[in-house]
Amino acid sequence: MALDPLTDDDVLQPRSAGPRVDISIVASDGLSHKELDALWRFTARRMDATRESVEARLRELPNVALFRERSAEAPLVGIASLDVQRVTFENQARIVVFATNVMLDERYRTSDLLVRLGLRVFLGERRRHPLQPIDWLIATSERECYALLPRHFFRFWPKRDVTTCDWARAYLDFLMRQRYGTRWRPRQGTVTALADAWRPRRRDPVESCADPDARYFDALNMGRAEGDMLVCLCPLSIDNWIHAAARVVRRWRTPAPRGVIRSSAPRPGQ
């Protein structure tokens, strides 16, 4: 499903001392040659993959989110593939926002960029469907992508020290069998990589990671280095968004370590 081409001015943004980043959502079948070049260069620095596999994978979903620093060069600092589907589960209509191929520049890996993207898509779908529940479904082989969930939200699965409820397990199984078929492994909660899957060039050992949530991700997704993806579910409910907003404000008030950009949002109206 094609997404509305929202701009950053559609969402209230905080003040930020760091570089401003614009998020654009474009149709994957309408990517220009220049955009494909930028996507290939960005991906090749992080993943062991051929250009053909990169372009083919980005076109699997109808939309691509591009994160660009607002400057003369407008360098690409992040990407994500997106899809929105309407499903009926247990006699209830729901909206599912699916994201995969999520990568951010190292400087932005603890920023709120992915939450900004999720909020933009959520608001667009909420305008069209004011009453239906909206869920965020993420398939990733990247620790940093999973880390956005415990960093911002309080209800999501899988979650460290919390047993995934039967409803969430059944819902994930329902969604993943439709999308990935036999590649979906419900017991592990992962999707098996294809032969030409993107594989991270940098493979940090589990022991080198101090973040307990990132270590939990590694324990769940033992095939991460081969491109296997962990599948995560986050209901985009009002209480979850209130919790995320409080977390973001708290992080803005805390000085970031040198070389790390926590908030890259533009000022309102800029």
N, C-alpha and C positions, 0 to 999 in steps of 0.2 A: 504494500500500500504506500503510495506517495505521501510524504509529509508536507505540511505547509511550510513555505520558506520564511520562517520567523526570523526576526533580527534581534540583536541583543537589547534593543530598546523596548521589546515586548515584555521583558522581565526586569523587575527592579534589581539594580545592581549596586553593590557597595562601593565605597571609595577604596582605592588601592594605590599603594606606593610602587607596586611592581609593574612590569610591562603589561599592557592591556592585550587581551586576546579576544578575537572575534570568532564566533562559531557560526559556520554556515552549513546547512543541510542541503545536499544536492542529489539529484537522481543519479544512480550509479550508471545507467545507460547513457547519460548525457555528460559524462566527465570529458573535459577537453584534453587534448594531447599534453598541454602544459600541466594540467592537474594530475594526469596519469604519471608524467615524469616526476613531479614532486612526490607523489604517493610512493612510487617505486624507490626513489632515493631514500625517503624516510624509512620505509620498511626494510630495505636492504641493509641499512646500518644496524638494525636490531635483529633481523631474522635471516636465517639461511633459507632462501627461497629464490626461484627463478622469476623473472619479470612476468612470464606468461601465467604462472600460478598466482601471482599477486593480483594481476588484472582480472583473472577468472574468478578468484575468490571474492574480490570486492564487488563483482557484478552478480554474485549469488543472491544478495539482498537488494531491495529496490532503492535504498538510500545510503549515502555516505556522509558522515559528519566530519568536517574539516576544521581543525583548530589552528588559527594563524595569529602570530603576534602582529599587533597593529603598528607597522613600521613601513618604511619605503620598500624594504625587501620582502616583507610579509612572509617570513619563514614559517613553514608548517611545523607545528609542535605537538600535534596529536591527530589521531584518526579513530573512527569507529564506524562499523557497518550497522545499519538499523532496519528494522521491519516492524510493522504494527499489524496485528491480526485480531479478529474478533472470534471468540470461541464461546461455546456453551459447555460448562462443566457442572455436573450435579444440578442440572436444570436452572443454572444461573448464567446469564450472559456476562462475559468479562472481556476487557481489552488487555491485550498482552503487548508490551513494548519489548522487542527482542533486540539485544545488542551483542555483537561479537566483533572480532578483529580489533579490539580496543588496545591502542598503544599511545603512550604519552612520552614526550621528551623527559629525560631524567630530571630536569629542573622542576617539572610540573607534576611529578608523580604523587606528591602529597597535597596538591592543590584541590580546589573545589570545581575544577572544570567539568568533570563527569557528572557531578550533581547539577551544575548549571544546564548541561545538556539534557539530563533526565527531567528537570523541571520544565524546560521549554517544550519537550515532547508531551509531557503530562498535561500542561496547560492547553496545548492545541487539541489533544484528545478530549479533555474535560469540556471544552467548548462544544464539541460535537456530541459528546455523550455525558451529559451532566449527572446521570444517576448510576451508570455502570461502574463497578470496581475496575481499577486499572492496576496492573502488575508489571513489574520490571523483571525481565528474564535475561540473564547474562550468562554467556558461555565463554570461558576464558582460560588461557594457559598462563596468564600473567598474574603474579602475586599482587602487584600494585592495583590491578583492576578489582580483584576480590577485596582488597583492603579498604576500598572506598565504602563498603557496606558497614563493617564494624566502626569505621571512623565517623560515619554520619547517621546511620539508622539503628533502631533498636529491634525491629522485627524483620528478620530475613532468615533464609535457610540455604545451605547449612551454616550453623553458627557454633563457635567454640563453646564447649561446656553446656550446650543446649541440645536436647534430642529433637530431631526433626519430627514434627507431628504427622500423624497418619494422613491428614488432609493434604498437607504440603507434599508428602511423598507421592500420593496418588495423583495430585495435580501435575507435578513435575513429570511423572511417568506418562500421563496423558499427553502433555505438550511435546515431550521429547520423542516419543514413538512416532508422532506425526511428522516431526521435523527431521529426525536423524535415523529413524528405523532401527536396524540391527546394530548400528554403531553406538547406540545408547546403552549404557550399562547401569541399570537402576540401582543395583546393590552398592556400587561405588559412587554413583551420582556423577559419572563422567561420560564424555563422548570420545570414542577411540579415533585417533588421528588417521587421516588417509595417507597413502604412500608419499604424496607430494605436499604434505602438511608443512606449514611454516614452523621452523624450529629455532628457538632463541640462540643467538650467537654467544651470549653470555650466560653461563650456567653456574650460578652461585650455589655452593653446597648448602644443604639445610642447616648445617652446624654454624654457618657464617651469618645466619639471620637471627637478630635479636627480637624481632617483632613476633609475639606469640601467635597472632592471627595469621601472619605470613607462614609461620612454621606449621600451623594447622592446615593451611591451604596445601602446603607441600605434602603433608601426611595423607591428605585425601586424594590428591592428584599425583600419584607416583609416576605417571607417564608424562609429566609436564615437559620435561626436556625433549620428548619425542613429539610434542605437539598435541597431546591429549588435553581436553578442555573440561574443567569443572563447571557444572551448571548451577546457578544460584537464582533464587526466587526472592523478590522483595516487593511486598504489597505497597503501592504508592497511596497509602491512606493519609488522612489529615494528621493523625497523631504521629505517624512516621515522618511527615514533612515538618511538623513543629519541632520534633526532636532534632532533625537534620539542621533546621535553621538555627537552633540554639547552639549546636555543635560548631557550625560555621562561624557564628558571631564570636564564640569563645576562642576559636582559633585565630580570628583576625586580631583579637586583643593580645595574643601571645606572640612575642617576636619569633620569627622563623630563623632556623640555623642559617649560617652563611652559605650562600649558593643555592638555597632552596626557596622556591616561589610558592607561597601558600595560597595567596589570592591574586588572581590575575584578571579580575573583572574590571570592565571600564566603569567610569563614573556615569551616573544617569544622564542620558541625553547626549553623551559624547560618542 
